[in-house]
Amino acid sequence: MSIIAVENLSKIYPVAIKQPGLKGTLNHFFRRTYREIKAVSDVSFHIQPGEMVGFLGANGAGKTTTLKMLTGLIYPSNGRVKVADYTPFKRQHKFLQKISLVMGQKQQLLWDLPALDSLRINAAIYNIPEKIFQQRLHELSEMLSLQSKLTQPVRKLSLGERMKAELLAALLHHPQVLFLDEPTLGLDVNAQVAVRKFLEQYNQRYDATILLTSHYMADITALCDRVLLIHQGSLIYDGSLDGLLERFAPCRQVTVELSQAVPKSELVNYGDIEAIEGQQVKFFVSRENLTTTISRILAQLPVSDLSVNDPPIEEVIGRLFATGQVDN
Ligand SMILES: Nc1ncnc2c1ncn2[C@@H]1O[C@H](COP(=O)(O)OP(=O)(O)OP(=O)(O)O)[C@@H](O)[C@H]1O
């Protein structure tokens, strides 16, 4: 049975329109008008227990709004959501025990106090007995390599340490479902890797379900076999990362090392040339013509080496977001 079930979910935000100037302010006060922003539109998906799913979309696509509905912070305008069999917006205590939301740009730890104090507050909120608190604290701080950092004020932690401490605070009650909104935002490469490793370990150890948004594709490729792609509020793809490339990157990149120079006028017969550097040529070749094109290249050109790659996922997603072309 799905641990997250989303059916025809929509969210419309009414936004007041205000013209500048005194007249605009008076009008705004006495005759307020609204326009509607459709942030999420008729989205449906199901996630099974233990899955790690990446939630992708350009800025403003509707990811955070969806996460807020899944965690019960806002009401849906339409549709149904069930998380661990609860309706999130009812915010029942038992539901809150089962989930956690971590937002990279927000923090729950108190700035001037050591993280340990905030953790104790969380333990009290979630009714975690002292013995279990100590066990979890030990286990999670070891997994996050944070042991020595919990007794110093949060403001004195590095960004990466702070993010790890935020994760510790979010996981102290051992939630079954973890919603992560940009958990590696602003972290350096090493800290990003540490957070990723931790999430992978946490997922494996506790069979936790994780829904993750990130603008760093490395997070998604390292952690998620499955991705959801949202565009202007609508879900346009739900499947594997490889499938995403197949659907949205119709060409593969063929890199050929030539043993002697070949004129460009001849090379153009084998595919779209992406770059020529010395005797190395990179082509874009459509997936359906790939095998015949490679056979032709090998038979007709002086090839010393040849490799075939998918274009980097960042490039594919970036192009997709930039052009808004989603229906090929
Ligand atoms: N409280 C709100 N009131 C009105 N409009 C909102 C509100 N929150 C979000 N929006 C709008 O809804 C749309 C979706 O926003 P959302 O924050 O869900 O996008 P996102 O995919 O998380 O983007 P990002 O990657 O930039 O965080 C945007 O057009 C945004 O301006």
PDBQT file of the ligand as one rigid body, heavy atoms in Angstrom, charges set to zero:
ROOT
HETATM    1  N1  LIG A 401       1.764  32.047  -0.314  1.00  0.00    +0.000 N 
HETATM    2  C1  LIG A 401       1.715  32.257  -1.616  1.00  0.00    +0.000 A 
HETATM    3  N2  LIG A 401       0.857  33.163  -2.127  1.00  0.00    +0.000 NA
HETATM    4  C2  LIG A 401       0.779  33.382  -3.453  1.00  0.00    +0.000 A 
HETATM    5  N3  LIG A 401       1.530  32.731  -4.374  1.00  0.00    +0.000 NA
HETATM    6  C3  LIG A 401       2.403  31.827  -3.925  1.00  0.00    +0.000 A 
HETATM    7  C4  LIG A 401       2.556  31.540  -2.531  1.00  0.00    +0.000 A 
HETATM    8  N4  LIG A 401       3.501  30.591  -2.385  1.00  0.00    +0.000 NA
HETATM    9  C5  LIG A 401       3.928  30.292  -3.629  1.00  0.00    +0.000 A 
HETATM   10  N5  LIG A 401       3.270  31.030  -4.558  1.00  0.00    +0.000 N 
HETATM   11  C6  LIG A 401       3.410  30.957  -6.019  1.00  0.00    +0.000 C 
HETATM   12  O1  LIG A 401       3.106  29.631  -6.406  1.00  0.00    +0.000 OA
HETATM   13  C7  LIG A 401       3.989  29.187  -7.439  1.00  0.00    +0.000 C 
HETATM   14  C8  LIG A 401       4.691  27.916  -6.981  1.00  0.00    +0.000 C 
HETATM   15  O2  LIG A 401       5.594  28.251  -5.923  1.00  0.00    +0.000 OA
HETATM   16  P1  LIG A 401       6.460  27.158  -5.126  1.00  0.00    +0.000 P 
HETATM   17  O3  LIG A 401       7.130  27.857  -4.002  1.00  0.00    +0.000 OA
HETATM   18  O4  LIG A 401       5.596  25.994  -4.814  1.00  0.00    +0.000 OA
HETATM   19  O5  LIG A 401       7.501  26.759  -6.269  1.00  0.00    +0.000 OA
HETATM   20  P2  LIG A 401       8.813  25.851  -6.171  1.00  0.00    +0.000 P 
HETATM   21  O6  LIG A 401       8.715  24.837  -7.255  1.00  0.00    +0.000 OA
HETATM   22  O7  LIG A 401       9.032  25.357  -4.796  1.00  0.00    +0.000 OA
HETATM   23  O8  LIG A 401       9.935  26.925  -6.561  1.00  0.00    +0.000 OA
HETATM   24  P3  LIG A 401      11.469  27.093  -6.012  1.00  0.00    +0.000 P 
HETATM   25  O9  LIG A 401      12.276  26.027  -6.682  1.00  0.00    +0.000 OA
HETATM   26  O10 LIG A 401      11.814  28.468  -6.534  1.00  0.00    +0.000 OA
HETATM   27  O11 LIG A 401      11.447  27.010  -4.519  1.00  0.00    +0.000 OA
HETATM   28  C9  LIG A 401       4.909  30.353  -7.737  1.00  0.00    +0.000 C 
HETATM   29  O12 LIG A 401       4.385  31.044  -8.829  1.00  0.00    +0.000 OA
HETATM   30  C10 LIG A 401       4.843  31.196  -6.470  1.00  0.00    +0.000 C 
HETATM   31  O13 LIG A 401       5.059  32.559  -6.778  1.00  0.00    +0.000 OA
ENDROOT
TORSDOF 0
